[in-house]
Amino acid sequence: MDMDGGNKRGYNRLGADAKHQRVCYHWQAGKCNRYPCPFLHSEPPPSHANGSASSKRAYDNAGGAPGPRRGPNFNNTWGRGGAGAGRGAVVKAEKVCNYWIQGNCSFGERCKFFHSWSVGDGFSMLTQLEGHQKAVSAIAFPSGSDKLYTGSTDETTRIWDCQSGKCIGVVNLGGEVGCMISEGPWVFVGIPNFVKAWNTQNLMELSLNGPVGQVYALVVSNDMLFAGTQDGSILAWKFNVATNSFEPAASLKGHSRGVVSLVVGANRLYSGSMDNTIRVWNLETLQCLQTLTEHTSVVMSVLCWDQFLLSCSLDKTVKVWYATESGNLEVTYTHNEDHGIVTLCGMHDSQGKPILLCSCNDNTVRLYDLPSFAERGKIFTKQEVRAIQIGPNGIFFTGDGTGQVRVWNWIAEATTTIQ
């Protein structure tokens, strides 16, 4: 797999003859009809890269994790895209036109702000789902289902028909939704002091008590359900087939503040917390193996990619971790943003290339090639995106602070055949 393709294309588009490196004003407005144009149809590249290290395997959303162990001479190319490299397809503009949002911008193509909810190649918005009155905090798409579930701080979960895009059900939960996941036929929803469990096949509904405060994160592994809670503990339940119920199995202690993110990979559970740390837990013994302290603010999201762990924080960084010969995780690359990072999500584009979606609290979602971190595009929203979920066939969903859910898809690149 060509992990650097996007990066090379970005630089090639710049050309060698751009004397003044000025960006075309009409191109920024999406209306340039000059060919060749004397000005750049891209952002000038930086003069340096901002890190080194890499993996050449494809992204595995459900699987891999840090390991196997690597020696001290392990060399890779994380961040070869550099700070902003590969942005040939992306205009650097940080704001959508407020008048355009209201439908009355009089500048038209002369407006210096975007008249679009996204910029970049290879993806587009299909539709938007309206209904939630407050922030969308969670999205779940059960495997094999034609229903989408969205949870909100308006204390409801909405169920959407994927064929019509219509809301076909609203469940009032009596508490703000902190998180939601699906596993097999089950949908699990975290609310203050409870985890709600719904079986979408037989319509069974269960309430799991034990959490203290809001439930911020959920993950399933080894037939166990783990919940990260506001008081810093991680609770675990195991499903009992005989009684058709979830029974308390363990409580993992160690974090001093709320646990807001969980992910499983390589027989490890990784937990990100408001105490600015990540803890690594052995799934067999449920003992803490290591505490990672390199972040300086809340660790908002963790995910596994190949043998690497990725984490993001309100400290404006994405950190890439890998296992040393001793088995401990160390930072091998740090990607810097200008704003705090709210959540991460990994998927493949239409060509099978791994993409990282990175939601920032400046109301944007950045899309990056992995492992180069070359920028592929940007999504703009009215308020920050707190939930991103992958769907089938290149579809993905975003939910923002206004209650709006948007549906996006990756577009297959057109191929040219020479006769």
Secondary structure, DSSP 8 states (H G I E B T S, - for coil): --TTHHHHHHHHHH-S--SS--B-HHHHTT----SS-SSBSS----SS--------S---SSS--S-S---TT----TTTT-TTTTGGG------B-HHHHTT--SSGGG-SSBSSSEEESSEEEEEEE---SS-EEEEE--TT-SEEEEEETTSEEEEEETTT--EEEEEE-SS---EEEEETTEEEEEETTEEEEEETTT--EEEEE---S-EEEEEEETTEEEEEETTS-EEEEEEETTTTEEEEEEEE---SS-EEEEEEETTEEEEEETTS-EEEEETTT--EEEEE---SS-EEEEEEETTEEEEEETTSEEEEEEE-TTS-EEEEEEEE-SS-EEEEEEEE-TTS-EEEEEEETTTEEEEEETTT--EEEEEE-SS-EEEEEE-STTEEEEEETTS-EEEEEE---------
